[in-house]
Amino acid sequence: MIATTIALAVLVALLALGSLGTGPVKLSPVTVLDALFGGGSDVQQTIVREIRLPRAILGLAIGAILGLSGAALQGLLRNPLASPSLFGAPQSAAFGAVLMIALGWADVRSWALPVAGITMAFTSVFVLLSIAGRSAGLLLLILAGLAISSLAGAATSLVMNLSANPFAALEIAFWLLGSLEDRSFRHVTLALPFITAGAILLMSQRSAFRALSLGEETAQSLGVNVGRLRLLVIVGVALGVGGAVAVTGTIGFIGLIAPHLMRPLIGHDPTRLLVPSALTGSALLLAADIAVRIIPSTTDIKVGVLTSIIGVPFFLYLIVRERRALGGGVA
């Protein structure tokens, strides 16, 4: 596990370096490092430190929290198909941000956008807990989360449908595709504390995931408060993913894919999967963000579109694999 984690950390560092050097103005790794630490020309410093560095930091942090959230939820629900969108926080965060744009109170560079998104993510969690109750079973939590995410998606579509400003509707549509483009340090400053808080909450429960993998009754006999664990995981996901979605739009499937890529290397222990899944999430999002900048196209490809194109076939493959596994078990 240690060797795999170190290799992943090195890969993430190389991808971050590649992200800083990729764009309309291509820069070598040596030039990037020189500009990063105050060398090179003023133009190179501006490109690296003010334009590309916030994008790389957000890619690293958001990828990490998506991968970590996916591993935590799959450990909590003991279901390999679980993902951060399960409890409706990303959809609700997107609705809050879209509402701000449609009302003309904010654009994609405004502080009001992430504030509204994070507020709606919290609201969705509080509504979820109010409907299902703190001690609700997992099935009830999943059903409540599905209802909230469906409602948030419908509300987002309604806002776009009723928008009197066609330019606002177009801006909303592009924002919902998910992108790290044109993000600045003010987005980093606002999103990073929530992402960090969410990651700390999820990591603080890592020992409980191992006990929970043996079943709820066994975990309770080992001293794990399952109701409290569910609450902390849901709040952690809402904090991290809500803060992430609010500044980048919807970026899907990374939370689903990252843990699955690590299981053949790390094993099925949910505790051991958390950090490698976070690093894998960072690597996936940084790689996708580099890819959208080098794929030839007449318009900018949104990173959320690329992750969905890759993620949907992977999700279908997982469903087929689970069905075959169940069929084999029945036989």
C-alpha positions in Angstrom: 0.0 0.0 0.0 2.8 2.4 0.9 4.5 1.9 -2.5 1.3 2.4 -4.3 0.5 5.6 -2.4 3.9 7.0 -3.0 3.6 6.2 -6.7 0.2 7.9 -6.9 1.6 11.0 -5.1 4.4 11.2 -7.6 1.9 10.8 -10.5 -0.3 13.6 -9.1 2.8 15.9 -8.7 3.8 15.2 -12.4 0.3 15.8 -13.6 0.1 19.1 -11.6 3.4 20.1 -13.2 2.0 19.2 -16.6 -1.2 21.2 -15.9 0.9 24.3 -15.2 2.7 23.9 -18.5 -0.3 23.1 -20.8 -2.3 25.7 -22.6 -2.2 28.1 -25.6 1.3 29.0 -24.4 3.2 25.7 -23.8 5.9 25.9 -21.1 8.5 23.3 -20.3 8.7 21.7 -16.8 11.9 23.7 -16.1 10.3 26.9 -17.2 7.2 26.2 -15.0 9.3 25.5 -11.9 11.4 28.6 -12.6 8.3 30.8 -12.9 6.6 29.2 -10.0 9.4 30.2 -7.7 9.8 33.8 -9.0 12.1 33.3 -12.0 11.5 33.7 -15.7 9.8 36.6 -17.4 6.9 38.5 -16.0 4.6 37.0 -18.6 5.7 33.5 -17.6 5.1 34.2 -14.0 1.6 35.6 -14.7 0.7 32.6 -16.8 1.9 30.0 -14.2 1.1 31.7 -10.9 -2.0 33.7 -11.6 -3.8 31.8 -14.4 -2.8 28.1 -14.3 -1.9 27.6 -10.6 -5.5 28.1 -9.2 -6.8 25.7 -11.9 -4.2 23.1 -10.9 -4.9 23.5 -7.2 -8.7 23.2 -7.7 -8.1 20.1 -10.0 -6.0 18.5 -7.3 -8.3 19.3 -4.4 -11.6 18.7 -6.1 -10.4 15.4 -7.6 -9.2 14.3 -4.2 -12.5 15.1 -2.4 -14.5 13.4 -5.1 -12.4 10.2 -4.9 -12.4 10.3 -1.1 -16.1 10.8 -0.9 -16.7 8.0 -3.3 -14.6 5.6 -1.2 -16.2 6.8 2.0 -19.8 6.3 0.7 -19.0 2.9 -0.8 -17.6 1.9 2.6 -20.6 3.3 4.4 -23.2 1.6 2.2 -21.1 -1.4 1.5 -22.1 -0.9 -2.1 -19.6 -0.5 -4.9 -22.0 1.6 -7.0 -22.4 4.3 -4.4 -21.1 7.8 -5.4 -21.2 11.4 -4.0 -24.4 12.3 -5.9 -26.3 9.7 -3.9 -27.4 12.1 -1.2 -28.2 15.0 -3.6 -25.5 17.4 -2.4 -23.9 18.0 -5.9 -27.3 18.5 -7.6 -28.5 20.9 -4.8 -25.2 22.9 -5.0 -25.7 23.2 -8.7 -29.2 24.4 -8.2 -28.1 27.1 -5.8 -25.4 28.4 -8.2 -27.8 28.3 -11.2 -30.4 30.3 -9.3 -27.9 33.0 -8.6 -26.9 33.2 -12.3 -30.5 33.2 -13.5 -31.6 36.0 -11.1 -28.6 38.1 -12.3 -27.1 38.2 -8.8 -23.9 36.5 -9.8 -21.8 35.3 -12.7 -19.4 32.4 -12.8 -16.6 34.6 -11.3 -18.7 36.0 -8.4 -18.4 35.1 -4.7 -22.1 34.7 -4.5 -22.1 31.7 -6.7 -20.1 29.3 -4.4 -21.8 30.7 -1.3 -25.2 29.8 -2.8 -24.0 26.4 -3.9 -22.6 25.5 -0.5 -25.7 26.8 1.3 -27.9 24.6 -0.9 -25.7 21.6 -0.3 -26.1 22.1 3.4 -29.8 22.6 3.0 -30.1 19.3 1.1 -28.3 17.4 3.9 -30.5 19.0 6.6 -33.7 18.2 4.6 -32.4 14.6 4.1 -31.8 14.2 7.8 -35.1 15.8 8.7 -37.0 13.5 6.3 -35.2 10.2 7.0 -34.1 10.9 10.6 -30.7 10.5 12.1 -31.3 6.8 12.9 -32.8 5.9 9.5 -31.9 2.7 7.7 -29.6 2.9 4.7 -32.5 2.1 2.2 -34.5 5.1 3.6 -31.4 7.4 3.3 -30.9 6.3 -0.3 -34.5 6.9 -1.3 -34.6 10.3 0.4 -31.3 11.2 -1.3 -32.7 10.1 -4.7 -35.8 12.2 -4.1 -33.8 15.3 -3.2 -31.4 14.9 -6.1 -34.3 14.5 -8.5 -36.0 17.6 -7.1 -32.8 19.6 -7.4 -32.4 18.5 -11.0 -35.9 19.4 -11.9 -35.6 22.8 -10.1 -32.4 23.5 -12.1 -34.2 22.7 -15.4 -37.2 24.9 -14.3 -34.9 27.8 -13.6 -33.3 27.5 -17.0 -36.7 27.2 -18.7 -38.0 30.3 -17.0 -34.9 32.4 -17.5 -35.9 35.5 -19.5 -32.3 36.2 -20.4 -31.1 33.8 -23.1 -27.5 34.7 -22.4 -28.0 33.7 -18.7 -29.5 30.4 -19.8 -26.5 29.8 -22.1 -24.1 30.7 -19.3 -26.0 28.3 -17.0 -25.8 25.5 -19.6 -22.1 25.8 -20.0 -21.5 26.1 -16.3 -23.4 22.9 -15.6 -21.1 21.0 -18.0 -18.3 21.4 -15.4 -15.0 23.2 -15.9 -11.9 24.4 -14.2 -11.4 27.1 -16.8 -11.0 30.8 -15.7 -10.9 29.9 -12.0 -9.0 32.3 -9.8 -7.5 32.2 -6.3 -10.7 33.6 -4.9 -12.4 30.4 -5.9 -9.6 28.5 -4.3 -9.9 30.6 -1.1 -13.6 29.9 -0.8 -13.8 26.3 -1.8 -10.6 24.9 -0.2 -11.7 25.4 3.5 -15.0 23.4 2.9 -13.1 20.7 0.9 -10.5 20.4 3.7 -13.2 20.3 6.4 -15.1 17.6 4.5 -11.9 15.6 4.0 -11.0 15.8 7.7 -14.5 14.6 8.7 -14.3 11.6 6.3 -10.8 10.7 7.3 -11.7 10.9 11.0 -14.0 7.9 10.5 -11.6 5.7 8.7 -11.3 3.1 11.5 -15.1 2.8 11.7 -15.4 1.8 8.0 -13.3 -1.3 8.6 -15.7 -2.4 11.4 -18.7 -1.5 9.3 -17.5 -3.8 6.5 -18.3 -6.7 8.9 -21.9 -5.7 9.2 -23.9 -3.1 11.2 -24.5 -5.4 14.2 -20.9 -6.4 14.4 -19.8 -2.8 14.1 -22.1 -1.7 16.9 -20.8 -4.6 19.1 -17.3 -3.2 18.4 -18.3 0.2 19.7 -19.1 2.0 16.4 -22.1 4.4 16.6 -23.5 3.7 13.1 -26.0 6.5 13.2 -23.3 9.0 14.1 -21.1 7.6 11.4 -23.8 8.1 8.8 -24.3 11.7 9.9 -20.6 12.6 9.8 -20.1 10.9 6.4 -23.1 12.7 4.9 -22.0 16.1 6.3 -18.4 15.5 5.2 -19.6 14.7 1.6 -21.9 17.8 1.6 -19.1 20.0 2.8 -16.5 18.8 0.3 -18.6 18.1 -2.7 -20.8 21.1 -2.2 -17.8 23.4 -2.1 -16.3 21.7 -5.1 -19.4 21.8 -7.3 -20.2 25.4 -6.4 -17.0 26.7 -8.1 -16.6 24.3 -11.0 -20.1 23.0 -11.9 -21.0 19.4 -12.1 -18.1 16.9 -12.6 -19.3 13.4 -12.4 -18.1 9.8 -12.0 -14.7 10.5 -10.5 -16.0 9.5 -7.1 -17.3 6.3 -8.6 -14.3 5.3 -10.7 -11.4 6.2 -8.3 -12.1 3.5 -5.6 -12.6 0.8 -8.3 -9.2 1.6 -9.9 -7.5 1.1 -6.5 -9.2 -2.1 -5.3 -7.1 -4.5 -7.5 -4.0 -2.8 -6.0 -5.0 -2.1 -2.4 -7.7 -4.6 -1.7 -11.3 -4.2 -0.5 -10.5 -2.8 3.0 -12.4 0.6 2.9 -10.0 2.1 5.4 -7.0 1.4 3.2 -8.8 2.7 0.2 -9.4 6.3 1.4 -6.1 8.0 0.7 -5.3 6.1 -2.5 -8.8 6.9 -3.8 -8.2 10.6 -3.1 -4.9 10.6 -4.9 -6.5 8.7 -7.8 -9.3 11.2 -8.0 -6.7 14.1 -8.2 -4.8 12.2 -10.9 -8.0 11.6 -12.9 -9.3 15.2 -12.8 -5.9 16.7 -13.5 -5.4 14.3 -16.5 -8.9 15.1 -17.8 -8.2 18.8 -17.5 -5.0 18.5 -19.4 -6.7 16.4 -22.0 -9.4 19.0 -22.7 -6.7 21.6 -23.4 -4.8 19.4 -25.9 -7.7 17.8 -27.8 -8.1 19.6 -31.1 -11.4 21.4 -31.2 -12.9 24.7 -32.4 -14.4 25.4 -28.9 -13.2 24.5 -25.4 -14.3 21.1 -24.3 -15.6 21.1 -20.7 -13.9 18.7 -18.3 -17.3 17.5 -16.9 -18.2 16.3 -20.4 -15.0 14.3 -20.7 -15.4 12.6 -17.3 -19.0 11.7 -18.2 -18.0 10.2 -21.5 -15.4 8.0 -19.7 -17.5 7.4 -16.6 -20.8 6.2 -18.2 -19.3 3.2 -20.0 -17.4 2.4 -16.8 -20.6 2.6 -14.7 -22.4 0.3 -17.1 -19.5 -2.2 -16.9 -19.7 -2.2 -13.1 -23.5 -2.9 -13.3 -22.9 -5.8 -15.7 -20.1 -7.1 -13.5 -22.3 -6.9 -10.4 -25.1 -8.7 -12.1 -22.8 -11.5 -13.2 -21.4 -11.8 -9.7 -24.9 -12.0 -8.3 -25.9 -14.6 -10.9 -22.8 -16.6 -10.1 -23.7 -16.5 -6.4 -27.2 -17.7 -7.0 -26.0 -20.5 -9.2 
